[in-house]
Each structure stands twice: as C-alpha cells, then as structure tokens.
Amino acid sequence: MVKEEARTDWTGKRGKQGAFLMARPVRRLEEALLGRSSAALLKRVFSILKGDMVVLDVGCGSGYLSLPIARKLDSGRVICVDLSEEMLAGLARRARAAAVSDRIQVIRTAVDTTGLADAAVEVVVSNNLLHELHDPVAAVTEWERVLKPGGHMALSDFRTTRLTNLLMSHEHGEEANDPFDVEGLRTLLQEAGLENVEVTPYRNKLLALADKPA
Ligand SMILES: C[S@@+](CC[C@H](N)C(=O)[O-])C[C@H]1O[C@@H](n2cnc3c(N)ncnc32)[C@H](O)[C@@H]1O
C-alpha cells in the first residue's frame, strides 16, 4: 500500500490567518476556556531545560512553544518542524522580533519524517497537533526515534469531550485522528516504547509527559 502523503490544512489564506491569530493574546482566552495544558507543558519543560539542550517542536506553527523555549536557551536550539510555509514565515518573523533566530532551526517537512538522526534531541514538545494527524502511531514512533535515551516528551492537545467533539470533529478531514482521550493517548505512548507516561486532563485539553528509557 502506498503511504498517504502528509499534508496540513494550515496553508494559503487559512495558514496566514492561523499564523497571525496563533501568535495573539487571544490564545490566553483559548486556554482559559478550554484548559491550561500548554502553560503546564511550558512549566514542565522549563523545569528540565538546560541552556545547551536541543528541543524538537513538532507542528510548531508560528512558534507558540518554540519562542518561549528558545528564549531560555544559550548554546542550545529549537528544531521547528511544520509543513505550512505560512506558519513558518510567521515563526521566522517572530523569531527575528524576539532576537532568537540564532536558536531556531526550521525544517519544513512532515512530523513523521523529520530527517533527523537517531537520538538527535533531548526534548520533544508539541501543542495542538495530535488531533490533526492522519497517522499518530507513525508520528510518535518518529519522535521516539529522534529522542536521546533518557530524553523527555511533552505533548499538549485537545481532549475528546462533548465540547471539542462539537467544535472540531473532522475539522481536519475524515482521515484526521481527532482529539484523544486520556487512555488512548497513554496507550499510544506506551506502545511506542516510552516510560513514565502520565496523561493529565485539563478541562477540554490534556498534557502527556513521557520519557525514553535511558
Ligand atoms: C493548530 S496548529 C498549532 C501550532 C502551534 N503548535 C501552536 O500551538 O500555535 C497545528 C500545526 O501543525 C502543523 N501540522 C499538521 N499536521 C502536520 C504534519 N503531518 N506534518 C507537519 N506539520 C503538521 C500545521 O501546519 C500547523 O502549523
């Protein structure tokens, strides 16, 4: 069977609007209404981050996670992976404005074919990506591969609830995964070989933390 080509819906006009809106204070409203999982993600990442680390942000968009993480690094860098040209253009503009371009490396590719070497990064993060994926198993398998032994994964996304089912069922097409429940995401990460898997609901969102065995 030929593998379906990965794609994103965040292109063209929608990509430009997304890159703009996803970098605005309106995100605080989203978090207040839906759940503060990405704030919890950043808190966790900052607690383990060292200035020389390499962090991979998959589905980075216009830099919602990458930019605050890059600000905390000195010799380290954030590798930012996304398929959307418009989102990555927004990220480049914001990185210049925040004077962190030297700590940002952009790779325009699908999140399940990063092209990175095995064990290339110490931390993998993502926000609001999992529900868009057509093949979450392939994606998580790739992220586990590129993580160093003992490395950390922190993923935040929508959780399946009555509200998210109403707002976003098949928002990204019939093939998209749609939001996970706590158990489904825990199983996905455990089956990819990760340990210390903890999935915590935050109202309509969730935060998953996991480690690659040392
Ligand atoms: C909802 S946005 C979230 C962006 C960012 N993480 C944030 O929180 O603002 C999802 C991003 O994932 C990207 N994306 C979706 N599926 C992808 C795939 N298979 N490969 C690469 N990027 C993908 C989209 O282009 C988009 O920029």
The ligand as an ORCA input file, in Angstrom:
! r2SCAN-3c Opt
* xyz 0 1
  C      -3.149     24.009     15.356
  S      -1.567     24.347     14.717
  C      -0.631     24.504     16.234
  C       0.619     25.299     16.038
  C       1.438     25.563     17.306
  N       1.947     24.338     17.887
  C       0.638     26.347     18.290
  O       0.296     25.817     19.366
  O       0.345     27.517     17.989
  C      -1.006     22.785     14.094
  C       0.265     22.898     13.266
  O       0.708     21.588     12.896
  C       1.072     21.578     11.539
  N       0.858     20.211     11.028
  C      -0.290     19.495     10.999
  N      -0.078     18.269     10.513
  C       1.243     18.208     10.193
  C       2.092     17.184      9.647
  N       1.622     15.979      9.361
  N       3.388     17.481      9.458
  C       3.896     18.714      9.768
  N       3.152     19.711     10.304
  C       1.843     19.449     10.512
  C       0.169     22.623     10.886
  O       0.723     23.128      9.686
  C       0.060     23.674     11.976
  O       1.046     24.656     11.853
*
